[in-house]
Amino acid sequence: MGDLPATWRLPAIPGSVPRLRRRLLEAISGRGFDEDAVGLAVTEALTNAVRHAYPGSQGPVTLSVEQSADRLVVVVTDEGIGTRSFTARSGSDREHGMGLPLLHDLCASVRVEPGSSGTNVTMAFAGAGR
């Protein structure tokens, strides 16, 4: 079980997604949260940042996690082109992933909002049996 709160920042590249997911799952192991749901939701949010936040350029992605009582809050932040990378997609879901509907199915609550630059995806998870 890792220490919380925790924050990790890596380049928004495909190889960062499994590294960040692994760090998060190590940090929440044994805390009573559905690790499969948390891992899948975080993978979707991170993959979206990697694929869409920095078209034609590079930048970071940050993963933050904290626990308060029986609630886990995970935030994926990029400094890219803003919320339109997550919400204003054209084309099929197959082309762009499962996106927000999947996050809403996996999380107790989800918020996608612009930050000072880029996008913050805040996901909350309830502990087991809550």
Sine and cosine of phi, psi and omega as CSV:
sin_phi,cos_phi,sin_psi,cos_psi,sin_omega,cos_omega
0.00,0.00,0.77,-0.64,-0.02,-1.00
-1.00,0.01,0.14,-0.99,0.04,-1.00
-0.99,0.13,0.64,-0.77,0.08,-1.00
-0.81,-0.58,0.54,-0.84,0.01,1.00
-0.95,0.32,0.32,-0.95,0.02,-1.00
-0.59,-0.81,0.49,-0.87,0.04,-1.00
-0.63,-0.77,0.69,-0.72,0.07,-1.00
-0.76,-0.65,0.60,-0.80,-0.02,-1.00
-0.72,-0.69,0.81,-0.58,0.01,-1.00
-0.67,-0.74,0.23,-0.97,0.10,-1.00
-0.89,0.46,0.57,-0.82,0.02,-1.00
-0.98,0.19,0.96,0.27,0.02,-1.00
-0.80,-0.61,0.39,-0.92,-0.06,-1.00
-0.80,0.60,-0.63,0.78,-0.02,-1.00
-0.91,0.42,-0.31,0.95,0.02,-1.00
-0.97,0.25,-0.44,0.90,-0.07,-1.00
-0.87,0.50,-0.82,0.57,0.00,-1.00
-0.92,0.40,-0.52,0.85,0.03,-1.00
-0.90,0.44,-0.72,0.69,0.00,-1.00
-0.93,0.37,-0.67,0.74,0.04,-1.00
-0.86,0.51,-0.70,0.71,-0.01,-1.00
-0.88,0.48,-0.69,0.72,0.03,-1.00
-0.88,0.48,-0.68,0.73,0.01,-1.00
-0.89,0.45,-0.74,0.68,-0.04,-1.00
-0.91,0.43,-0.56,0.83,0.10,-1.00
-0.90,0.44,-0.63,0.77,-0.04,-1.00
-0.94,0.35,-0.52,0.86,-0.06,-1.00
-0.98,-0.19,-0.02,1.00,-0.03,-1.00
-0.83,0.56,0.75,-0.66,0.05,-1.00
0.98,0.18,0.14,0.99,-0.03,-1.00
-0.99,-0.11,0.02,1.00,0.08,-1.00
1.00,0.02,0.34,0.94,0.04,-1.00
-0.95,-0.31,0.46,-0.89,0.02,-1.00
-0.95,0.33,0.99,-0.11,-0.10,-1.00
-0.90,0.43,-0.52,0.86,0.06,-1.00
-0.91,0.42,-0.71,0.70,0.00,-1.00
-0.91,0.42,-0.71,0.71,0.01,-1.00
-0.88,0.48,-0.73,0.68,-0.01,-1.00
-0.88,0.48,-0.69,0.73,0.00,-1.00
-0.92,0.39,-0.69,0.72,0.00,-1.00
-0.89,0.45,-0.71,0.71,-0.01,-1.00
-0.91,0.41,-0.63,0.78,0.05,-1.00
-0.87,0.50,-0.69,0.73,0.01,-1.00
-0.89,0.46,-0.73,0.68,-0.03,-1.00
-0.91,0.41,-0.67,0.74,0.02,-1.00
-0.91,0.41,-0.69,0.73,0.00,-1.00
-0.88,0.48,-0.64,0.77,0.04,-1.00
-0.88,0.48,-0.70,0.71,0.02,-1.00
-0.89,0.46,-0.68,0.73,-0.01,-1.00
-0.89,0.45,-0.69,0.72,-0.09,-1.00
-0.98,0.21,-0.53,0.85,-0.23,-0.97
-0.84,-0.54,-0.30,0.95,-0.15,-0.99
-0.96,0.27,-0.51,0.86,-0.14,-0.99
-0.79,-0.61,0.89,0.45,-0.01,-1.00
-0.89,0.46,0.84,-0.54,0.04,-1.00
0.97,0.24,0.10,1.00,0.02,-1.00
-0.55,-0.83,-0.13,-0.99,0.01,-1.00
-0.77,-0.64,0.33,-0.94,0.04,-1.00
-0.11,-0.99,-0.01,-1.00,-0.05,-1.00
-1.00,-0.04,0.30,-0.96,0.21,-0.98
-0.76,-0.65,0.68,-0.74,-0.04,-1.00
-0.87,-0.49,0.69,-0.72,0.06,-1.00
-0.87,-0.49,0.84,-0.54,0.01,-1.00
-0.83,-0.55,0.56,-0.83,0.03,-1.00
-0.60,-0.80,0.62,-0.79,0.12,-0.99
-0.53,-0.85,0.42,-0.91,0.02,-1.00
-0.84,-0.55,0.72,-0.70,0.15,-0.99
-0.74,-0.67,0.88,-0.47,-0.07,-1.00
0.81,0.59,-0.88,-0.47,-0.07,-1.00
-0.97,-0.23,0.45,0.89,-0.05,-1.00
-0.78,-0.62,0.70,-0.72,0.06,-1.00
-0.93,-0.37,0.77,-0.64,0.03,-1.00
-0.88,-0.48,0.83,-0.56,-0.02,-1.00
-0.86,-0.52,0.74,-0.67,-0.01,-1.00
-0.83,-0.56,0.79,-0.62,0.13,-0.99
-0.95,-0.31,0.82,-0.57,-0.07,-1.00
-0.81,-0.58,0.72,-0.69,0.17,-0.99
-0.83,-0.56,0.21,-0.98,0.01,-1.00
-0.90,-0.44,0.52,0.85,-0.11,-0.99
-1.00,-0.02,-0.60,-0.80,-0.20,-0.98
-0.98,0.21,-0.01,1.00,0.09,-1.00
0.98,-0.22,-0.11,-0.99,-0.15,-0.99
-0.90,0.44,-0.36,0.93,0.00,-1.00
-0.88,0.48,-0.37,0.93,0.06,-1.00
-0.91,0.41,-0.39,0.92,-0.05,-1.00
-0.97,-0.24,-0.47,0.88,-0.18,-0.98
-0.91,-0.41,-0.45,0.89,-0.09,-1.00
-0.96,-0.27,0.93,0.37,-0.04,-1.00
-0.99,-0.13,0.51,-0.86,0.19,-0.98
-0.91,-0.42,0.33,-0.94,0.00,-1.00
1.00,-0.07,-0.08,-1.00,-0.10,-1.00
-0.99,0.12,0.36,-0.93,0.11,-0.99
-0.89,0.46,-0.54,0.84,0.02,-1.00
-0.86,0.50,-0.62,0.79,0.00,-1.00
-0.94,0.33,-0.55,0.84,-0.15,-0.99
-0.93,-0.37,0.06,1.00,-0.04,-1.00
1.00,0.00,-0.14,-0.99,-0.11,-0.99
-0.99,-0.12,-0.23,0.97,0.21,-0.98
0.79,0.61,-0.62,-0.79,-0.12,-0.99
-0.87,0.50,-0.64,0.77,0.02,-1.00
-0.84,0.54,-0.65,0.76,0.03,-1.00
-0.90,0.44,-0.71,0.71,0.01,-1.00
-0.87,0.50,-0.66,0.75,0.01,-1.00
-0.91,0.42,-0.53,0.85,0.05,-1.00
-0.95,0.33,-0.55,0.83,-0.12,-0.99
-1.00,-0.01,-0.41,0.91,-0.16,-0.99
-0.94,-0.34,0.44,-0.90,0.13,-0.99
-0.92,0.38,-0.57,0.82,0.09,-1.00
-0.41,-0.91,0.46,-0.89,0.02,-1.00
-0.67,-0.75,0.68,-0.73,0.09,-1.00
-0.74,-0.67,0.79,-0.61,0.09,-1.00
-0.90,-0.43,0.87,-0.50,-0.09,-1.00
-0.52,-0.85,0.45,-0.89,0.07,-1.00
-0.94,0.33,0.59,-0.81,0.13,-0.99
-0.98,-0.21,-0.27,-0.96,0.04,-1.00
-0.86,0.51,-0.57,0.82,0.25,-0.97
-0.47,-0.88,0.68,-0.73,0.00,-1.00
1.00,-0.07,-0.40,-0.91,-0.12,-0.99
-0.74,-0.67,0.63,-0.78,0.15,-0.99
-0.92,-0.40,0.81,-0.59,0.11,-0.99
-0.93,-0.37,0.93,-0.36,-0.04,-1.00
-0.96,-0.27,0.86,-0.52,-0.05,-1.00
-0.86,-0.51,0.76,-0.65,0.04,-1.00
-0.92,-0.40,0.62,-0.78,-0.01,-1.00
-0.78,-0.62,0.69,-0.72,0.07,-1.00
-1.00,0.04,0.52,-0.85,0.04,-1.00
-0.94,0.35,0.26,-0.97,-0.01,-1.00
-0.84,0.54,0.67,-0.74,0.05,-1.00
0.97,0.23,0.27,0.96,-0.02,-1.00
-0.92,-0.40,0.00,0.00,0.00,0.00
